[in-house]
């Protein structure tokens, strides 16, 4: 159960923001965004930032989703993991791979780039600093822009999982 009540998303002063959330997030206001509505400026900034991370970069969706799922497992953010399963499947990951990730195991059938992403996300999440060898493996597989986007994705989704878990946001 969430630690704070969810604000009423039907309040007139929130109409424009709620409309934007619905347009950019599949027609509904997820509990994550409902909780963020306690602070409309933060909800708006969060929406813009996470939309750019998820929808406006060049980093392949497969890598983005692998990173997000790894972060969710490390941080114990079940909401985040469950929310990203459909996106990961759409990006070509298999249910067996997702099951392995959820069980904190290395999935079969991953590429060297996939493994580099998982190791990069793990290093940033657990230790903040990325060891030289982990960075070198990612650098060998991704452009500078992709590396920046991967780094921002990992940072952003660590923020997401921490928000979800601190406030115990309920699953839909």
N, C-alpha and C positions, 0 to 999 in steps of 0.2 A: 504494500500500500504506500502510495506517495506520501512524503513527509509534509508536503504543502497541498492545500486544495488547488484544483485546477480553476483558473479564472473563467468566467463566463465569456466564451468567444463570440457571443452574439451582442456584446455591448456596442452601441453605435460608434463610439470613438475608436473602436478596433476594426471597423468594417473594411477599410481600405487594406490594412495589413493582413487581415484574415483572408480577404479575397486574393491577395498576392500569394500568400502561403498556399492556398488551395490551387491556384494556377500553376505554381512551381513544384508542388508536391503531390500531384496525382488526384486532386479534387477533394482532399480532406485535410483536416488539421490533426496531425498525429499528437499523441500525448507529449512528446518532446516539445513541440511548438506550443501546445496548450500551456505547458509549464513556463515556457519562455515569455508568454503573454503577461506574466507578472511585471515584466519590464519591456514595454513595447519598443523602446530604442534598441535594446539588446536583441530582441526577437528579430527586428528588421536587419540589424547588422549581421546577425548569425545567418539569417536566410540568404543575404547577399553573398557572404563569405563562403558558406557551404555550397551554394549553387555554383559559384565559380570553381570550387574544388571539384565538385562531382560532374559538372556539365560543360565546362568551358576550357578544359585543359586538353593537352595532346597525349598525356599519359594514357596508355591503353586501359580500358575499364577492367580488364582481367587483373592487372597489377594493382590498381586502386582497390579493388574488392579483396584481393589477397591481403593487402596491408591492413585494411579495415577489419577483416575477420581475425587476423592475428592479434591486432590490438584488443579487440573485444574479448578474445580468450584470455590474454595476459591480464587484462584489467577486470575480468569477471563480469563484463557488461553483456549479459544475456540479451537484453533489449536490442542493443546495437548489432549483435550477431544475427539474431532472428530477422531483424529489419533488412539486413543485407544479403540474406540467403537468396531471395529471388533475383537480385541484381547479379550476384556471383554466378548463378546458374545461367542467366542470360548471357553472361560474358564467357561461357564455355567451361566453367568448372563443373565437375560432376558431383552428384550427391555423395558418392563414396569419398571424394576429396574433402567435401564440406564436413562429412561425419568425422573424418580423421582430424581435420583442423579443430573441430569442436571438442574432440577428445584429447587435444594438445599433442597430437602425433603428426609426424611428417607424412603428407599424402603421397601416394604413388602417382607416377605419371607427370611429375612437375619438370619443367625445363630449368636450365641453369638460371635464366632470368627470373623465373618464379621464385627459386630458392634465394636468389640475391635480394628480392623484394621482401621475402619473409624474414631474412636475417637482418636487413636494414630496419624494418619495422620493429623487430624484437630489440635490437640494440638501442634505437631511439626511445622505445617505451620503457625498457628496463633500466638503462644506464644514462640516457639522454645523449651522451657523446657516442658517436659511431666510430668503432675502431678502424684504423687505417685499412686493414685487410678487407673488412666488410664494405667500406666505402669503395675500395679499388674494384671489388667484384661488381658492385652496382655501376660504377663509373665506366667499366668496360662494356656494359650492356645498354646503357641509356645515355641519351643526349643531355646536355647541360639543362635544357628546359625541362626534360622529363625528370631529371634528378631534383630540380627545384620543386616541381609539382609533387613528386613522391615525398619529399621532405615535408612540404606543407600539408599534404594529405595525412601523413603520420602525425604531425603535430596537431592538426585540426581534429582528427578522430580520437586522439588521446583526450582532448578537451571535451569532446562529445561524451565519451565513456565516463569521464570523471563527473560531468554534470548529471548524467543519467543515474549514476550510482550514488552520488552524494545525496540527491533528492529522492532516490528510489522511485523514479518515474515508472509507472505501470506499463506493462505491455498492452498493446491495443487489444 
